[in-house]
């Protein structure tokens, strides 16, 4: 009677499997099923390679062999699927080891770099070529090994002299080796690579290089083991991100934190993926029978809907049933409705507040204050900080508000805001900022009452055990006060992901002042999975000269932010007029073959420009689809929208048009340059972030156009390059 076996699959093996035909993919799955049932099945032909008791091969079908690592008694790891000729022609080409840094198992294909690159034969009559300096000549073997580079690859690494050689080698190198060498190649300092790339994946305990049983269970050995997950991979039921995490991401997902934790990183680094997997990890730790004890929230309602769809694909309905997935404003509205506050009031969008203040000042004859200043002071300080009295306002800090205020001026403003609120009440309306402020106060009172009950012997349970926030940079202070009151202070209470470089709303907060203490529990992701190195380099140029906050009073930058993907350099073109710029847009679309499958988008700074572009496309017979507040109205066609509409979206190809001085940044903010320098800087930074977000929505190709004078955010290096359009 046969005995079954454990068979796990190394994450890199799925890359090879997915390149096979459908028939061969099915054969791989059938092989795994048979192997688990009985590895001694004669048809599998399990045998050692080159006399090595640990490295083995087994028959998948007549053409392909599975490369296996024998971990323990009946425990195996599938590390590769190769054509039978590759496995048997050179038995010495595979090396395996336990990485001394991560403690994970690495299996390395030592096949030589192709003859066209390393080791190529130079014809006798060819002109001698100058010797090229090896790419990593500045680093010793010890330094590279201390960074976590796979030791068996060192001889080949020493031969690398060009980027093309590096790309060929790293196509089959272990993940940490790839991350380290690309970071060094991109010019990142050794100490920064050690801190940003190596340290986040270092094993928590000493590594025994001979203990494969311990190594296979470490996060660094990325594996999947159950039939359902494997079938999903091979059957392409959903994308790889839903199964596998980069080792850096996995450590962040599974770590136990003593309080709130934050994960930052540039666009496309997987912050949302980390948030989703964190939710799944927390849900798996919960006792049975708890009802929606985890909150997953974000600012944008479109993103909240996307989070629900992706979490459903990741963990199924059983997981989603334990998670409350709702955007932050709807959550606040729910709290207010539950308390029967704000009945019969209509909620209006916050972008109408300045108009309402202007109308109020005209009606009341107040002329001493600017409507925009009062609207911002009311929304960001009084409502944002949940201030309930004039005394509270007198004491309040006003970060990022520009001009300072005397006590008399604060008194005047407080009286005006009270009258303005009464004026809104009479009209039966209030704003989302007011809803957030009321919800925060209700939750803070609820938490205080619960604390009183607890001290008297009774118990009032907080709304949630855990809160996970995506796009944390977009939330206001009132939102944070509400969330802080919804979960008890303690281990794993709050988990935040976000990037202040992508802040497109005027919400600047210091989390520690709001009771959310992340200091010492902040991490950063630096590897982009969305866009190419070429697009990323130019997007980073757009951010030149700005300093961004870290949500807790400090500063952060995008140092070490990189991509492993390659593509064409972005196109930068200028025109004399907006009409001529629309001609450039049409020409670029023709160069791309006028795709109408929803893979191409055009981003512009204003709704008027969007209407002009849509009109031009329709005149050319190209179907155009407007991106509205709920996303694209149809999945097909060429998507057109303003910069604000592109948050959370991505496209294969992107055109950003109208990137002209006076449009990006907006001309209207220049009035603050002398009168309110801090506000001018804040508004300018917001416009720069909008352009950065738009540029990083492109996966493969990007074109940037302007008319007249280009935006000052486009550096001289970008503007002067101006390559021709694709034809």
N, C-alpha and C positions, 0 to 999 in steps of 0.2 A: 504494500500500500504506500503510495507516494505521499510526501509531505510538501506543503506549499512553501513559498518563499516570499520575503519582502522585497519589492522592487520599487525603488524610487528613481525619479528622473531629474537629472541636473538641468538647470534652466537653459544653459547654452545648447543642449541637445535639441530643444524644440526649434531652434533656428535652422538646423539641418533638416529636421523632419518636415518643416513647412515648405522646403524647397522641392520636395518629392512630388510625384504625381499623386492624384487622389487614390489610385489603386495601391501604391506603395505606402501612402499614409495609413490606409486601412490595414495593410499588412503589419505595420509597426504596432498599431493598437492590438491587433489579434495576437501578435507575438507576446506583448506584455501580459495580456490576459492568460495566455498559455503558460508563460514563465512563472507567473505568480502561483498558478495551480500546481505546476510540477516542473521545476527547472531541469530534472533528469530526463524529461521527454526526449527520446532519441532524435526526433525531428528537429530539435533546437540545436543539437550539436554543440553544447557548451564545452569550451576548452580553454586552457591557458594559452597566452601569447608569449612566445619566445621564452618558455620555461618559467615565466613569472606567475606565481600562484595567485597573485592579487588581480592582475590585469587579464581579462578574459574576453572572448568573443562568443557570440551565439548567432544562429541563423535566423534572419527575419524572413527572407524568401530567396529565390535563386540568385538575385542580384545584390542584396544588401545584408550587411552584418551589423549586429548591435555590439558596441564596445562597452564592456561592463567592468566595474570595479567591485571586487569581492570585499565587503566591509567586515563581515563577521560570519558566523556559522551559516545561516541561510538568509543573509542580508546583502543585497546587491544594489549598486547605483548605476543606472544607465547614463553614460557620459557622452555618447556619440552614436550616430547611425551613419555608416560609411559604405561605399561600394566595396564589394568583396576584394577587388584588386588593391584598393588603398590599404586595407587591413593587412593583407598577407604579403604584398610585394616588399614592404619595408617594415619589419616588425619593431625596429628600433626608433621609429619616428614619434612614438607616444611616450610622454613622461608624466608621472603623477606625483603629487606631493601634498603635504599640508602646509599652507602658508603660515609662516611663523608670526605674522602680524595679525591676520584675521582669524587664524585657526580653522579656516575653511579648506575644503578639498579642492585642488586645482588639477585638471588634466590638460596637458599642453600638447598640441600637435606641432612637432618639430620639423615639419616638411620645409625644405629650403625655400627661400624667396625665389620667385620665378627667374628664369634666365634673362628676362628683359630688364631685371632690376639688379639684385645683388648677385654677384658671381657670374655676370654675363661675360661672354667671350668676346674680346675685342679683336677684329680682323688684323692680321699682321701689317697690312698697308695703310691702316687708319692713322690719322693724325693723333699724336698723343694728347690726351685730355688732362687738364690740371687736376691734381688730386683734390677731392672735396673733403672738408673737415667732417668727421663723424658728428652726428647730431647731438649725441650725449657725451661727448668727449670731456665736458667740464665736470662730470660726476664720476666718482669712484664706484666700483662694484659694491662696496660696503654701503655707500649712500643709497644706491638704487635698491638694494635689498632692505635697508632700513625703511624705505618708503613702501615696501611691499611688492616690488617687482618680482615676477616668477623667476627663480634662479635658473631653471633650464634654458630660458630664453636669452640669458645674458650674452652668450657668444654672438647670436644674431643681432641683438640690440647694438653691440659694439660695431657692427658692419654698416649700420644705417647712415646714409649721407643725404637722403632726400625725403620729402614728405610722402611721395608716392610709395617709397619703400616702407615707411612707417605705417601707412594705411594698410598695405598688404599684410604686414606682420600682425598688426593689431586686430585684423578681421577675425583671427582665431586665437587671440591672446585672452587670458583671464581678465575679468572685469577690472580689478584693481590695477593691474599692469597697464591696461588701456587708459584708465583715468589718470594715473600718475604720469605716463609718458606724454600724453596729450597736454597735460597741464604744464609740464616742463617745456615741451615744444612751443607752446603758446607764450612762453616767457615768464611764467609764474615763478617767483623765487622759491628756492628749495625749502626754506622754513615755512613759507605759506602753503606749499604743497603738503608738507608734513602735517600742518595744522588743519587745512581745509579738506584734504582728500584722504590722508592716511589715518589720522587720529579718530575721525568719526566711525571707522569700521574696525578699529583695533579690538581684539578680543578682551573681554572683561577679566578673564582669568589667564594664568600662565598656559602656554600652548605646548603640549607634548606632540612632537612631530611624528610620532609613531602610533598615536592613539586615533585610529580612523573611526572607531565607534563613537567617540566623543565629537570628532570633527564633523561627521555627517549630520549631527543634530544642531550644529551651530548655525546662526542666521547667515553667516558668510557662505555656507554651502547651500545655495538656493535650490531647493528641490520641491517637487510635489509628489505625493505618494498615493492619493486615492484614485480609484478608477474614474469617478465622476469628473474630477478636475482634469485628469489626463485626457479623457474623451473630449472634454470641452476644448482643450488645446488642439488636439489633432483634428477634431471636427470643426475647428474654427467657429465654435458657437459664440465666442466673444473674444475681445482682443487680449493680447498678452499682459497688458497692464493689470487686467482684472485678476490675474493669477500670480504674477511675479512682481516683486519689488526689488529695486536696487538695494544692495546690502546696507548702504547708508540710510535709505528710506526705511528699511525693515527694522533697524535698530531704533529709529525714532518712533515707529508705530508700536513696537512691543515693549518699549521701556516703561518702567514704573516711575512716575514723577511725584515729588512730595507736594506739589501745588501746581498752579497754572504753568503751562509750557507753551512756547511759541516756536514755529518753524517758518523761517523766511526763505527767500530765494527769488531769482528772476523769473520772467515768463517761461513757461514750458518746462520747469524743473520738477514738476510732479507734486506740487503742494496740495492740490485738490485730491490727487490720488492718495497721498499720505493721509489726508483728512478722512477719506472714505474708508481706507483700511484701518485707521485708528478707531473709527466707529465700529467696524466689524470686530476688531480685537476686543474692545470694551464690552460689546454685546456678548461675546463668547464667555466672558468672565462673570456675567450676571447670574444670580440664582434664578431658577425657573419661576414663572408666574408673575414676574414684574411687568407692569404695563407702561410701555413707552418711557422708560427711565432715562433715555439718552436724547438730548436735543442736538440736532444738526441744523445750523442756521447760516445764512449769508445775507448780504444786503440786497442783492438784485433778485427779483422774483423769477426771472428766466433761469438764473443759475440755480435757484432752489429747486425748480422743476427738473433741471438737468441732474442735480445731485440725487434726486429720488430715482430717476431712470437708471443711473449708473449704479446706485446702491442695490437696486432690485436685481440688476444683472450680476452684480458681484456676489450677493448673498441670498437672493430669493426673497419671497414674501415673508418667510418666518423671521428673517433678520429685519426687514423693513417694519414689521409689525411692532418691533421693540424700540423703534426710533421715531421721534417727532421731527419731521423734516418740514421747515417752514421758514420763509424769509423774515427778516427781523421786524419789518414794519407790520406784517400780518400778525406776528407773535404779539407785538405791543397792542395792536387793535383787539386781539383776542382777550388780553388781560383787562383792557378797559371795558370791553363789552361784558365780560364776566362780572365786573363790579358795577355794571349798569351806570357807568359814567359816560358822559358825552352823548346821551340819547338824543336822537333827532337832529344830530349835527352831521353836516356833509364834510368829508375830509377832502381838502384840496391839495394839489401838489406844491411842494416847497418852492418851486421856481416861480410861483405867483406871489410870493410874499412881498417882494420889493414893490410890485405894482399896488398891492393892498396898502402898504405903508405910505406910498406916494399919495394914494387916494385919501387915506386917513389924514395926512398932514394938510392936504388941500382943504378938506372939509372943516378941520379944526383951526385952520389958520396958523398952525405952528410952522415957523420958518427957520428956527435956530439950528436944526439938525438935518443932515442928509438922510434920505430914505434908505439908501443902500447901507449906510453905516448902522442905522438903527435896526434894520432887518437882520444884519449879521450879528450885532451885539445881542439882540433878543434870542436869535436861534442858537448861536454857538455858546454864549456865556450863560444867559438866564435860563433858557430851556435846556441847553446842552448839559449844564452842570446841576440841573434840578434844584435851582435856587427858589426858595419859598417865601423869602422876606427881603425887605430892603436891607436889613442888617446882614443877611447872607451875601447879598450883592456887594455891599461895601467891603466885605472881607475877601471876596472871590478873586482868585488869580485870573488873568486874562491873557493866556499864552497865545502868541501869533495874531494878536488883535491890533498891532501897530501902535497908534497914538495912545498915550496914557491919559487917564481921566482923574480929575479932582473929585473930592467928596461931593461938592455942589453939583458937578456934572453928573455924577452917578445918581444923585437924588433926582435930578431932572429926567434922566433916562428911565429910571424905575417908574416914576409917575406916568411917563408917556406909555411905557409898555403895559401898565395896568389899564390905562384908558384904551389902548389898542386892543387888548384882550377882550375887554367889555364890548368894544365896537364889533369885534368878530362874533362874539356870542349873540349879539343882537341880530346879526345876519345869518345865524345858524350854521356857521362854518368854523372849522379849525384845521390846522396843518398837521402833517405827519410828525413834525418836530414836537408839536404840542401833545400828540398822542403818545410819542415816546417818553416825553417828560412825565405825563400822567401815569403811564404804565410803570415807569421806574419808581415813582413815588409810592404807588400801590404795592409794588413788590417789596420795596424797602420797608414799608409799614408792616407788611405781612411777615417778613423775616424777623423784624423786631418783636412783633407779637409772638411769633413762634419761639423766639429766645426766651421771652418772659414765661411762656407756658412751660418750656423745658425746665427753667429754674424752679418752677412751682411743682414739678413732678409730672406734668402731662407732656405730650409730645406731638409736634406738628411737623410732618414730613416736608422737606423742600420739594419743589416741583420736579427736579431732576437729580439724578446721581452724577451724571457727567454731561458737560456741554462741549461741543466741538463747533468751532467757528471757522468758516472759509472766507477768504477775502477780508480779513480782519481790519485792514487799513481803512475800509469804507464806513465803519460803524462810528456813531457819534458817542460823546461822553454819556448821554442819557441811556443809549442802548447798553453801554457797558455797565452802568449802575443797575439797570434792570437785570441783566444776565448775572451779575455778581450776586444779586439777592435771590436768584432762582436756584442756586446750587450751594450746598454747604461747603465751607472752606475745608480743604483736606486733600489727600492724595488723589491725583488724576481728576481733579474737579473740572478744570478747563483746559482745552487744547486748541490753540489758535494757529492758523496758517494765513500768510499774506505777505505782501510786498509793498512798501511805501512808495517805491518808484512807480507803482501803478495806481496811486491814489488819484482818482478823477473827481472826487467830491470833496468839499471843503470841510473835512472832519479831521482835525488835528487833536490828538489826545496824548496824555501821559498816563499809561495804564496803572502805574503804581499809585497815583493820586486817586484812582477810582477803585482801589482795593484789589486790583488784579496784579499780583506781584510775580513777574516772569524772570526777574534778574537771576542769573545763574542757571536758568532753564530755557535758554534760547539757542536754537540751532539754525544752520543755514544750508540750503541746497544750492549747488553751483553748476550742475550738469543739466543742460537743456536737451529735452527729448523732442521738441517741436520743430525748431527752425534750424537752418543751416549755419555753418560757421561764418559764411560770407554775409548773410543777412544779420546775424547776431553782431558781427563786428561793426557794421554800419549803424545798427540800432544803438549800440553803446556809444558811438560817436555823438548821437543826438543828445545823450545825457551829459555830455561834457560840461563841466563847470558848475554843476548843481550839487548841493549837499542835502541828503534826505535823512529823516529821523528813523529811529528804531522802535517807535511806539512807546518808548519808556524814558525819554529825555536824552538819549544818546544819539549817535550818528551811525549810519551804515552806508556801505557802497556796494558795487557789483564786482568787486575784485575777485578774480578766480572764476567768474561766470563764463562758461564755455559750452561748446557743442561738439559732438563727434560726427555730425552729419555734414555732407558737402554738397555744394550746388553752384549755380552761376552767380557772379557778382550782381547785386541790385543795379537797376537802371536809374539814373538821375538825369532829368531833362527839364529845361526851362523853355518858356514861350513868351512872346511879347504881350499877348492878350489872353483873356479867359476863353474866348472863342477858339484861338489857336491851340490852347491847352486841351480843349475838348477834342480837337483833331488828333493830338498826341495820344489821348486815351483810346480813340477809335483805332488808330494805327497799332497801338500796343495789343489791343484785343485781337486784331486781325493776325498779328504776328504769333499770337498764342492759339490761333485757329478758331477764334470766336466761340470758345466752349460755353455751352448753355446748360451744363449739368449741375450747377450750384457750386463748382469748385473754384470760381473766380469771384472776387468782390472788389468794389470801388468805394473808397473811403474819402469823404470830403468834409470840410470844416463846418458848413452850414446847411440847413434844410433847403435854402434857395439853390445852392450849388447842386444838391442831390436831385432836385427837380429838373435842373438844367441837364444833368447827365442822363437822367432817365429819359427825358424828351429826345436827346440826341441818339441814344441807343435805339429807342423805338423807331426813330426816323430811319436808322440804318438797318432796321429789321432784326435787331438783337433783342430778345426778350429780357426786360429788366424787372427786378423784384426789389421792392423797397424793404429795408430792414426797419421795422417799427419797434415800439416799446416791448413787444412780446417776441421779438426776433423776426427773421425773414418770413414774409407772408406765404411764400411757397419755397419748396426745397430746390427747385430747378432755376434756370435762368442765370443772369449775372446779378449778384446782390449789390445793392447800392444803399449807403447810409452815412450818417454823420459819425464822427469819431466816438461819441459816447455810446453808440449802438453796438460797437464791436467788442465790448468787454465780454469775455467768456467765449468768443467765437474764434474759429480758425479756418483758413482757406489754403488751398494748394498754391494759388497765385493771388497777389494783392496789388492793386494800384492805389496809391495815396495821392490825391490831386488837390490843387489849391493850397499847396504848402508855401504860401507867399507871406512876405512881411505885411503885417496888418491883419492877416487872417489867422496865422499861427506864429506868434501868439496874437490874440485879439487886440485890435487897435484901441478899443475902449479902456483897456487897463492902463494905458499910458498916462491917464489923468491922475493915477495914484503915485506915479514915479516920485514926485516931490512932496505931494500932500500927505501921503501915507506909504512910505517906502517899504515897510514890512508887508503891507497888504499887496503892494505891487509885486514884490518878490514871491509871495504865496500864490498869487494868480498866475504869474508867469511860470512858476514851477508846475502848476496844475496843467497848463496848456502843453508844457513839455512832456509831462507824463502821458497826456492823451496821445501825442504823436508817437511816443515810445510804445504804448500799448498797441496802437494801430500797426506799427511796423513789425511787431513781434507776433501778429496774427498770421503772418505769411509763413507757410511751411517750406516751399521750394523756391519760389521766385517772387521778387518785389520790384515794383517800379514806382518812383517818386517824381511827381511833376509839380511845377509852379509856373506862374506868369508874373511878369514884372520882376521885382526884387525878391530873391528867395528868402525864406524864413531864416532868421538868425540862428535857429536851432540846427540848421544844416551847415555844418562846418565847411571851411574852405576846401578841405580835402574831398568832401562829398560833392560839392557844387562844381569844382573844377574838373572832376573826373568825367562826368556826362558822356558815357558811352552811347553808341547808336542803338536804335531800337531793334528788337528781334524782327527779322523779316522772313 
